């Protein structure tokens, strides 16, 4: 899982560091009690090297937005819900008084 390596890189970049090395990421993760895999660190550095962090994030977001996450069926369900609302007359529910046992009064309920 490369997420913790990317997160370490991101935190270093957001702290103002502009030239982030594999050593920086490794040290950061070790300071957090992690045992980083040097190959994964190198892959992350290689993938992000030479790009301002905000550009890498924007590129990643555009790739994520193009993914199909299997949520395509929800549009029809929303239409069916709207149709059902139009067919049925609205029924108002009576509000019930619920005692919160002094939860919001600041005093004790004894």
C-alpha beads as a LAMMPS data file, in Angstrom:
LAMMPS data file: protein, C-alpha beads

110 atoms
109 bonds

1 atom types
1 bond types

-500.0 500.0 xlo xhi
-500.0 500.0 ylo yhi
-500.0 500.0 zlo zhi

Masses

1 110.0

Atoms # bond

1 1 1 0.000 0.000 0.000
2 1 1 1.634 3.224 -1.153
3 1 1 -0.911 5.511 0.504
4 1 1 1.160 6.155 3.624
5 1 1 4.153 7.049 1.441
6 1 1 2.110 9.495 -0.627
7 1 1 0.642 10.912 2.581
8 1 1 4.129 11.421 4.021
9 1 1 5.188 13.148 0.792
10 1 1 2.051 15.295 0.916
11 1 1 2.642 16.361 4.508
12 1 1 6.234 17.263 3.732
13 1 1 5.099 19.275 0.684
14 1 1 2.354 21.020 2.625
15 1 1 4.838 21.961 5.323
16 1 1 6.651 24.048 2.702
17 1 1 9.391 21.649 1.636
18 1 1 9.911 21.928 -2.128
19 1 1 12.643 19.374 -2.902
20 1 1 11.511 16.177 -1.210
21 1 1 13.910 13.245 -1.332
22 1 1 13.536 9.557 -0.548
23 1 1 15.578 10.228 2.570
24 1 1 13.063 12.881 3.696
25 1 1 10.130 10.498 3.311
26 1 1 12.004 7.640 4.984
27 1 1 13.023 9.811 7.939
28 1 1 9.482 11.192 8.268
29 1 1 7.953 7.710 8.356
30 1 1 10.590 6.389 10.798
31 1 1 9.894 9.338 13.093
32 1 1 6.284 8.141 13.137
33 1 1 7.316 4.633 14.125
34 1 1 6.935 3.113 10.660
35 1 1 9.391 0.846 8.867
36 1 1 9.279 2.164 5.291
37 1 1 10.012 -0.023 2.294
38 1 1 12.807 1.701 0.363
39 1 1 11.554 0.448 -3.030
40 1 1 8.113 1.927 -2.418
41 1 1 9.635 5.206 -1.227
42 1 1 11.706 5.376 -4.423
43 1 1 8.634 4.679 -6.581
44 1 1 6.664 7.480 -4.914
45 1 1 9.565 9.933 -5.226
46 1 1 10.082 8.975 -8.869
47 1 1 6.377 9.412 -9.623
48 1 1 6.124 12.834 -8.007
49 1 1 9.576 14.247 -8.726
50 1 1 9.686 17.490 -10.667
51 1 1 5.988 18.252 -10.203
52 1 1 4.630 20.823 -7.806
53 1 1 2.512 18.905 -5.325
54 1 1 -0.722 20.756 -6.180
55 1 1 -0.317 19.763 -9.855
56 1 1 0.149 16.111 -8.911
57 1 1 -3.009 16.288 -6.786
58 1 1 -4.993 17.872 -9.620
59 1 1 -3.792 15.192 -12.044
60 1 1 -4.811 12.526 -9.567
61 1 1 -8.238 14.056 -9.059
62 1 1 -8.880 14.120 -12.796
63 1 1 -7.975 10.430 -12.970
64 1 1 -10.226 9.619 -10.029
65 1 1 -13.138 11.511 -11.574
66 1 1 -12.875 9.358 -14.704
67 1 1 -13.228 6.108 -12.720
68 1 1 -16.497 4.217 -12.832
69 1 1 -17.323 3.385 -9.243
70 1 1 -20.453 1.362 -9.963
71 1 1 -22.912 4.001 -8.796
72 1 1 -24.712 4.292 -12.124
73 1 1 -27.996 2.826 -10.923
74 1 1 -28.825 5.525 -8.406
75 1 1 -30.243 7.949 -10.968
76 1 1 -33.195 5.692 -11.744
77 1 1 -33.916 5.126 -8.091
78 1 1 -34.065 8.858 -7.471
79 1 1 -36.573 9.264 -10.302
80 1 1 -38.707 6.451 -8.888
81 1 1 -38.660 8.092 -5.443
82 1 1 -39.814 11.385 -6.948
83 1 1 -42.641 9.649 -8.820
84 1 1 -43.753 7.919 -5.634
85 1 1 -43.797 11.242 -3.791
86 1 1 -46.015 12.789 -6.463
87 1 1 -48.508 9.914 -6.346
88 1 1 -48.901 9.724 -2.582
89 1 1 -50.389 12.607 -0.618
90 1 1 -48.024 13.849 2.038
91 1 1 -48.828 12.770 5.548
92 1 1 -47.588 14.926 8.357
93 1 1 -46.188 13.113 11.332
94 1 1 -47.002 14.363 14.779
95 1 1 -43.989 15.460 16.752
96 1 1 -43.378 13.609 19.962
97 1 1 -42.046 15.264 23.080
98 1 1 -38.886 13.417 24.017
99 1 1 -37.289 13.983 27.384
100 1 1 -33.532 14.280 27.115
101 1 1 -33.115 13.856 30.857
102 1 1 -31.574 17.284 31.307
103 1 1 -28.928 16.565 28.708
104 1 1 -28.982 20.106 27.331
105 1 1 -30.034 22.010 30.450
106 1 1 -26.582 22.055 32.042
107 1 1 -27.966 20.952 35.387
108 1 1 -28.509 17.555 36.869
109 1 1 -31.787 15.747 36.315
110 1 1 -31.965 14.412 39.882

Bonds

1 1 1 2
2 1 2 3
3 1 3 4
4 1 4 5
5 1 5 6
6 1 6 7
7 1 7 8
8 1 8 9
9 1 9 10
10 1 10 11
11 1 11 12
12 1 12 13
13 1 13 14
14 1 14 15
15 1 15 16
16 1 16 17
17 1 17 18
18 1 18 19
19 1 19 20
20 1 20 21
21 1 21 22
22 1 22 23
23 1 23 24
24 1 24 25
25 1 25 26
26 1 26 27
27 1 27 28
28 1 28 29
29 1 29 30
30 1 30 31
31 1 31 32
32 1 32 33
33 1 33 34
34 1 34 35
35 1 35 36
36 1 36 37
37 1 37 38
38 1 38 39
39 1 39 40
40 1 40 41
41 1 41 42
42 1 42 43
43 1 43 44
44 1 44 45
45 1 45 46
46 1 46 47
47 1 47 48
48 1 48 49
49 1 49 50
50 1 50 51
51 1 51 52
52 1 52 53
53 1 53 54
54 1 54 55
55 1 55 56
56 1 56 57
57 1 57 58
58 1 58 59
59 1 59 60
60 1 60 61
61 1 61 62
62 1 62 63
63 1 63 64
64 1 64 65
65 1 65 66
66 1 66 67
67 1 67 68
68 1 68 69
69 1 69 70
70 1 70 71
71 1 71 72
72 1 72 73
73 1 73 74
74 1 74 75
75 1 75 76
76 1 76 77
77 1 77 78
78 1 78 79
79 1 79 80
80 1 80 81
81 1 81 82
82 1 82 83
83 1 83 84
84 1 84 85
85 1 85 86
86 1 86 87
87 1 87 88
88 1 88 89
89 1 89 90
90 1 90 91
91 1 91 92
92 1 92 93
93 1 93 94
94 1 94 95
95 1 95 96
96 1 96 97
97 1 97 98
98 1 98 99
99 1 99 100
100 1 100 101
101 1 101 102
102 1 102 103
103 1 103 104
104 1 104 105
105 1 105 106
106 1 106 107
107 1 107 108
108 1 108 109
109 1 109 110
